[in-house]
């Protein structure tokens, strides 16, 4: 089973490959996605990693608060996105 992790406070220069490499030691990573601004295409400083569930908790414990690129990472299990109300 795969879990999705939220990764926040990323340096704006982080690539999806960089993000994936950080999580590989904790389990099999199926995807790593950096969220970008629609208008500028620049990183918004957060992303999501899909990792096998056995490694997800290990990754959270090891990486939450760890310094990466001069910034302290925020790593936790992603929550379901709520629909926007207009």
N, CA, C and O atoms as a GROMACS GRO file, in nm:
protein
  344
    1UNK      N    1   0.083  -0.119   0.000
    1UNK     CA    2   0.000   0.000   0.000
    1UNK      C    3   0.088   0.125   0.000
    1UNK      O    4   0.196   0.126   0.060
    2UNK      N    5   0.042   0.228  -0.066
    2UNK     CA    6   0.118   0.352  -0.079
    2UNK      C    7   0.053   0.462   0.004
    2UNK      O    8  -0.069   0.474   0.007
    3UNK      N    9   0.136   0.541   0.070
    3UNK     CA   10   0.086   0.657   0.145
    3UNK      C   11   0.141   0.783   0.082
    3UNK      O   12   0.250   0.784   0.025
    4UNK      N   13   0.064   0.890   0.094
    4UNK     CA   14   0.106   1.019   0.042
    4UNK      C   15   0.148   1.106   0.159
    4UNK      O   16   0.073   1.124   0.255
    5UNK      N   17   0.269   1.161   0.150
    5UNK     CA   18   0.321   1.249   0.254
    5UNK      C   19   0.328   1.392   0.202
    5UNK      O   20   0.364   1.417   0.087
    6UNK      N   21   0.292   1.485   0.288
    6UNK     CA   22   0.307   1.628   0.260
    6UNK      C   23   0.447   1.667   0.305
    6UNK      O   24   0.490   1.629   0.414
    7UNK      N   25   0.518   1.743   0.223
    7UNK     CA   26   0.652   1.791   0.257
    7UNK      C   27   0.651   1.942   0.239
    7UNK      O   28   0.640   1.991   0.127
    8UNK      N   29   0.664   2.015   0.349
    8UNK     CA   30   0.659   2.160   0.343
    8UNK      C   31   0.790   2.225   0.381
    8UNK      O   32   0.882   2.159   0.430
    9UNK      N   33   0.798   2.354   0.357
    9UNK     CA   34   0.914   2.437   0.386
    9UNK      C   35   1.036   2.396   0.302
    9UNK      O   36   1.150   2.402   0.348
   10UNK      N   37   1.009   2.355   0.180
   10UNK     CA   38   1.118   2.317   0.088
   10UNK      C   39   1.185   2.442   0.032
   10UNK      O   40   1.119   2.543   0.009
   11UNK      N   41   1.316   2.435   0.011
   11UNK     CA   42   1.382   2.544  -0.062
   11UNK      C   43   1.320   2.556  -0.201
   11UNK      O   44   1.286   2.454  -0.262
   12UNK      N   45   1.305   2.676  -0.250
   12UNK     CA   46   1.241   2.698  -0.380
   12UNK      C   47   1.319   2.638  -0.497
   12UNK      O   48   1.264   2.624  -0.606
   13UNK      N   49   1.445   2.604  -0.475
   13UNK     CA   50   1.528   2.546  -0.580
   13UNK      C   51   1.520   2.394  -0.586
   13UNK      O   52   1.583   2.333  -0.673
   14UNK      N   53   1.446   2.331  -0.496
   14UNK     CA   54   1.437   2.185  -0.490
   14UNK      C   55   1.367   2.130  -0.614
   14UNK      O   56   1.260   2.178  -0.652
   15UNK      N   57   1.428   2.029  -0.676
   15UNK     CA   58   1.365   1.963  -0.791
   15UNK      C   59   1.290   1.839  -0.742
   15UNK      O   60   1.308   1.795  -0.629
   16UNK      N   61   1.207   1.784  -0.828
   16UNK     CA   62   1.135   1.662  -0.791
   16UNK      C   63   1.232   1.546  -0.769
   16UNK      O   64   1.208   1.461  -0.684
   17UNK      N   65   1.341   1.542  -0.846
   17UNK     CA   66   1.443   1.438  -0.826
   17UNK      C   67   1.510   1.454  -0.690
   17UNK      O   68   1.536   1.356  -0.621
   18UNK      N   69   1.540   1.580  -0.651
   18UNK     CA   70   1.600   1.606  -0.519
   18UNK      C   71   1.509   1.555  -0.409
   18UNK      O   72   1.553   1.490  -0.314
   19UNK      N   73   1.381   1.586  -0.423
   19UNK     CA   74   1.283   1.547  -0.323
   19UNK      C   75   1.275   1.394  -0.311
   19UNK      O   76   1.271   1.339  -0.201
   20UNK      N   77   1.272   1.329  -0.425
   20UNK     CA   78   1.266   1.182  -0.425
   20UNK      C   79   1.388   1.122  -0.356
   20UNK      O   80   1.374   1.028  -0.278
   21UNK      N   81   1.505   1.176  -0.384
   21UNK     CA   82   1.630   1.124  -0.325
   21UNK      C   83   1.630   1.131  -0.172
   21UNK      O   84   1.688   1.045  -0.107
   22UNK      N   85   1.565   1.232  -0.116
   22UNK     CA   86   1.560   1.246   0.030
   22UNK      C   87   1.481   1.130   0.093
   22UNK      O   88   1.513   1.086   0.203
   23UNK      N   89   1.380   1.081   0.022
   23UNK     CA   90   1.291   0.978   0.078
   23UNK      C   91   1.330   0.835   0.043
   23UNK      O   92   1.283   0.742   0.109
   24UNK      N   93   1.413   0.815  -0.057
   24UNK     CA   94   1.451   0.680  -0.102
   24UNK      C   95   1.509   0.593   0.011
   24UNK      O   96   1.480   0.474   0.014
   25UNK      N   97   1.590   0.646   0.103
   25UNK     CA   98   1.644   0.558   0.209
   25UNK      C   99   1.537   0.496   0.300
   25UNK      O  100   1.566   0.401   0.373
   26UNK      N  101   1.415   0.548   0.298
   26UNK     CA  102   1.311   0.502   0.390
   26UNK      C  103   1.212   0.406   0.327
   26UNK      O  104   1.132   0.345   0.398
   27UNK      N  105   1.215   0.392   0.196
   27UNK     CA  106   1.124   0.300   0.130
   27UNK      C  107   1.113   0.331  -0.018
   27UNK      O  108   1.172   0.427  -0.068
   28UNK      N  109   1.035   0.250  -0.086
   28UNK     CA  110   1.019   0.267  -0.231
   28UNK      C  111   0.928   0.387  -0.259
   28UNK      O  112   0.813   0.391  -0.217
   29UNK      N  113   0.983   0.484  -0.331
   29UNK     CA  114   0.909   0.606  -0.365
   29UNK      C  115   0.850   0.589  -0.504
   29UNK      O  116   0.922   0.566  -0.601
   30UNK      N  117   0.717   0.601  -0.513
   30UNK     CA  118   0.654   0.586  -0.645
   30UNK      C  119   0.642   0.719  -0.718
   30UNK      O  120   0.637   0.722  -0.840
   31UNK      N  121   0.636   0.831  -0.642
   31UNK     CA  122   0.636   0.963  -0.708
   31UNK      C  123   0.673   1.072  -0.609
   31UNK      O  124   0.656   1.059  -0.488
   32UNK      N  125   0.723   1.180  -0.665
   32UNK     CA  126   0.755   1.301  -0.588
   32UNK      C  127   0.712   1.419  -0.673
   32UNK      O  128   0.755   1.431  -0.788
   33UNK      N  129   0.630   1.507  -0.618
   33UNK     CA  130   0.574   1.618  -0.695
   33UNK      C  131   0.593   1.748  -0.619
   33UNK      O  132   0.552   1.760  -0.503
   34UNK      N  133   0.655   1.846  -0.684
   34UNK     CA  134   0.669   1.980  -0.629
   34UNK      C  135   0.551   2.062  -0.681
   34UNK      O  136   0.524   2.060  -0.801
   35UNK      N  137   0.482   2.131  -0.593
   35UNK     CA  138   0.369   2.213  -0.634
   35UNK      C  139   0.421   2.349  -0.680
   35UNK      O  140   0.500   2.414  -0.612
   36UNK      N  141   0.375   2.391  -0.798
   36UNK     CA  142   0.422   2.517  -0.856
   36UNK      C  143   0.307   2.616  -0.871
   36UNK      O  144   0.190   2.578  -0.877
   37UNK      N  145   0.343   2.743  -0.877
   37UNK     CA  146   0.248   2.850  -0.900
   37UNK      C  147   0.199   2.842  -1.044
   37UNK      O  148   0.279   2.826  -1.136
   38UNK      N  149   0.069   2.851  -1.064
   38UNK     CA  150   0.012   2.839  -1.200
   38UNK      C  151   0.060   2.948  -1.294
   38UNK      O  152   0.084   2.924  -1.412
   39UNK      N  153   0.074   3.068  -1.242
   39UNK     CA  154   0.110   3.181  -1.328
   39UNK      C  155   0.258   3.193  -1.356
   39UNK      O  156   0.298   3.220  -1.469
   40UNK      N  157   0.341   3.172  -1.252
   40UNK     CA  158   0.485   3.192  -1.271
   40UNK      C  159   0.561   3.062  -1.297
   40UNK      O  160   0.672   3.065  -1.352
   41UNK      N  161   0.502   2.948  -1.259
   41UNK     CA  162   0.572   2.821  -1.275
   41UNK      C  163   0.677   2.796  -1.169
   41UNK      O  164   0.744   2.693  -1.172
   42UNK      N  165   0.692   2.888  -1.074
   42UNK     CA  166   0.791   2.872  -0.965
   42UNK      C  167   0.737   2.783  -0.854
   42UNK      O  168   0.616   2.775  -0.833
   43UNK      N  169   0.826   2.718  -0.785
   43UNK     CA  170   0.789   2.633  -0.672
   43UNK      C  171   0.716   2.714  -0.565
   43UNK      O  172   0.749   2.830  -0.541
   44UNK      N  173   0.617   2.652  -0.502
   44UNK     CA  174   0.546   2.717  -0.392
   44UNK      C  175   0.605   2.674  -0.258
   44UNK      O  176   0.555   2.715  -0.153
   45UNK      N  177   0.712   2.593  -0.260
   45UNK     CA  178   0.782   2.556  -0.136
   45UNK      C  179   0.726   2.435  -0.065
   45UNK      O  180   0.758   2.409   0.051
   46UNK      N  181   0.641   2.358  -0.135
   46UNK     CA  182   0.593   2.234  -0.076
   46UNK      C  183   0.564   2.132  -0.186
   46UNK      O  184   0.556   2.165  -0.304
   47UNK      N  185   0.549   2.008  -0.144
   47UNK     CA  186   0.522   1.903  -0.240
   47UNK      C  187   0.466   1.780  -0.172
   47UNK      O  188   0.436   1.781  -0.052
   48UNK      N  189   0.452   1.674  -0.250
   48UNK     CA  190   0.397   1.549  -0.201
   48UNK      C  191   0.482   1.434  -0.250
   48UNK      O  192   0.532   1.434  -0.362
   49UNK      N  193   0.498   1.334  -0.162
   49UNK     CA  194   0.575   1.215  -0.196
   49UNK      C  195   0.486   1.094  -0.172
   49UNK      O  196   0.424   1.082  -0.066
   50UNK      N  197   0.479   1.005  -0.269
   50UNK     CA  198   0.409   0.878  -0.252
   50UNK      C  199   0.514   0.773  -0.221
   50UNK      O  200   0.605   0.749  -0.301
   51UNK      N  201   0.501   0.709  -0.104
   51UNK     CA  202   0.599   0.613  -0.056
   51UNK      C  203   0.525   0.492   0.000
   51UNK      O  204   0.414   0.506   0.052
   52UNK      N  205   0.586   0.374  -0.011
   52UNK     CA  206   0.521   0.255   0.042
   52UNK      C  207   0.499   0.274   0.192
   52UNK      O  208   0.582   0.333   0.261
   53UNK      N  209   0.386   0.224   0.242
   53UNK     CA  210   0.341   0.256   0.378
   53UNK      C  211   0.438   0.213   0.487
   53UNK      O  212   0.443   0.278   0.592
   54UNK      N  213   0.515   0.106   0.467
   54UNK     CA  214   0.611   0.065   0.569
   54UNK      C  215   0.716   0.173   0.594
   54UNK      O  216   0.761   0.191   0.708
   55UNK      N  217   0.755   0.244   0.490
   55UNK     CA  218   0.857   0.347   0.504
   55UNK      C  219   0.803   0.484   0.539
   55UNK      O  220   0.879   0.573   0.577
   56UNK      N  221   0.672   0.502   0.526
   56UNK     CA  222   0.613   0.635   0.546
   56UNK      C  223   0.635   0.686   0.688
   56UNK      O  224   0.680   0.799   0.706
   57UNK      N  225   0.604   0.604   0.788
   57UNK     CA  226   0.620   0.649   0.927
   57UNK      C  227   0.767   0.672   0.961
   57UNK      O  228   0.801   0.766   1.032
   58UNK      N  229   0.854   0.585   0.910
   58UNK     CA  230   0.998   0.602   0.932
   58UNK      C  231   1.046   0.734   0.874
   58UNK      O  232   1.124   0.806   0.937
   59UNK      N  233   0.998   0.767   0.755
   59UNK     CA  234   1.038   0.891   0.688
   59UNK      C  235   0.988   1.012   0.767
   59UNK      O  236   1.061   1.110   0.782
   60UNK      N  237   0.864   1.006   0.816
   60UNK     CA  238   0.811   1.118   0.894
   60UNK      C  239   0.896   1.140   1.019
   60UNK      O  240   0.936   1.252   1.048
   61UNK      N  241   0.924   1.032   1.092
   61UNK     CA  242   1.002   1.043   1.215
   61UNK      C  243   1.144   1.094   1.189
   61UNK      O  244   1.197   1.172   1.267
   62UNK      N  245   1.204   1.050   1.079
   62UNK     CA  246   1.342   1.087   1.050
   62UNK      C  247   1.356   1.226   0.989
   62UNK      O  248   1.454   1.296   1.016
   63UNK      N  249   1.258   1.268   0.908
   63UNK     CA  250   1.276   1.389   0.830
   63UNK      C  251   1.201   1.512   0.880
   63UNK      O  252   1.238   1.624   0.847
   64UNK      N  253   1.096   1.495   0.960
   64UNK     CA  254   1.022   1.610   1.011
   64UNK      C  255   1.114   1.691   1.101
   64UNK      O  256   1.164   1.640   1.202
   65UNK      N  257   1.136   1.817   1.066
   65UNK     CA  258   1.226   1.904   1.142
   65UNK      C  259   1.372   1.899   1.098
   65UNK      O  260   1.453   1.979   1.144
   66UNK      N  261   1.406   1.805   1.009
   66UNK     CA  262   1.544   1.793   0.961
   66UNK      C  263   1.576   1.909   0.866
   66UNK      O  264   1.492   1.951   0.787
   67UNK      N  265   1.699   1.958   0.875
   67UNK     CA  266   1.739   2.066   0.786
   67UNK      C  267   1.769   2.011   0.648
   67UNK      O  268   1.837   1.909   0.633
   68UNK      N  269   1.718   2.080   0.547
   68UNK     CA  270   1.741   2.044   0.407
   68UNK      C  271   1.753   2.174   0.330
   68UNK      O  272   1.660   2.253   0.325
   69UNK      N  273   1.869   2.196   0.269
   69UNK     CA  274   1.891   2.317   0.192
   69UNK      C  275   1.878   2.444   0.275
   69UNK      O  276   1.836   2.549   0.224
   70UNK      N  277   1.914   2.435   0.403
   70UNK     CA  278   1.908   2.552   0.490
   70UNK      C  279   1.771   2.578   0.551
   70UNK      O  280   1.752   2.679   0.618
   71UNK      N  281   1.675   2.488   0.528
   71UNK     CA  282   1.539   2.506   0.582
   71UNK      C  283   1.499   2.381   0.659
   71UNK      O  284   1.544   2.271   0.629
   72UNK      N  285   1.415   2.399   0.758
   72UNK     CA  286   1.367   2.290   0.841
   72UNK      C  287   1.240   2.230   0.779
   72UNK      O  288   1.136   2.295   0.772
   73UNK      N  289   1.251   2.104   0.734
   73UNK     CA  290   1.139   2.039   0.666
   73UNK      C  291   1.020   2.014   0.758
   73UNK      O  292   1.037   1.991   0.878
   74UNK      N  293   0.901   2.018   0.700
   74UNK     CA  294   0.778   1.976   0.768
   74UNK      C  295   0.729   1.855   0.690
   74UNK      O  296   0.700   1.864   0.570
   75UNK      N  297   0.721   1.741   0.757
   75UNK     CA  298   0.679   1.618   0.690
   75UNK      C  299   0.569   1.553   0.773
   75UNK      O  300   0.587   1.525   0.891
   76UNK      N  301   0.454   1.529   0.709
   76UNK     CA  302   0.346   1.455   0.775
   76UNK      C  303   0.258   1.388   0.670
   76UNK      O  304   0.273   1.411   0.550
   77UNK      N  305   0.167   1.306   0.718
   77UNK     CA  306   0.078   1.238   0.625
   77UNK      C  307  -0.016   1.340   0.563
   77UNK      O  308  -0.072   1.425   0.632
   78UNK      N  309  -0.031   1.332   0.432
   78UNK     CA  310  -0.116   1.428   0.360
   78UNK      C  311  -0.262   1.405   0.398
   78UNK      O  312  -0.307   1.291   0.415
   79UNK      N  313  -0.335   1.514   0.409
   79UNK     CA  314  -0.479   1.506   0.436
   79UNK      C  315  -0.554   1.519   0.305
   79UNK      O  316  -0.505   1.578   0.209
   80UNK      N  317  -0.672   1.464   0.302
   80UNK     CA  318  -0.758   1.472   0.184
   80UNK      C  319  -0.791   1.616   0.155
   80UNK      O  320  -0.823   1.693   0.246
   81UNK      N  321  -0.783   1.655   0.029
   81UNK     CA  322  -0.812   1.792  -0.009
   81UNK      C  323  -0.962   1.818  -0.003
   81UNK      O  324  -1.042   1.742  -0.058
   82UNK      N  325  -0.999   1.926   0.063
   82UNK     CA  326  -1.141   1.960   0.074
   82UNK      C  327  -1.184   2.035  -0.050
   82UNK      O  328  -1.108   2.117  -0.102
   83UNK      N  329  -1.306   2.009  -0.099
   83UNK     CA  330  -1.353   2.083  -0.217
   83UNK      C  331  -1.372   2.231  -0.185
   83UNK      O  332  -1.412   2.268  -0.075
   84UNK      N  333  -1.341   2.315  -0.284
   84UNK     CA  334  -1.358   2.460  -0.265
   84UNK      C  335  -1.504   2.496  -0.270
   84UNK      O  336  -1.581   2.439  -0.347
   85UNK      N  337  -1.542   2.590  -0.186
   85UNK     CA  338  -1.680   2.640  -0.188
   85UNK      C  339  -1.680   2.780  -0.243
   85UNK      O  340  -1.598   2.864  -0.205
   86UNK      N  341  -1.772   2.806  -0.332
   86UNK     CA  342  -1.780   2.939  -0.394
   86UNK      C  343  -1.900   3.013  -0.345
   86UNK      O  344  -1.923   3.126  -0.386
   0.00000   0.00000   0.00000
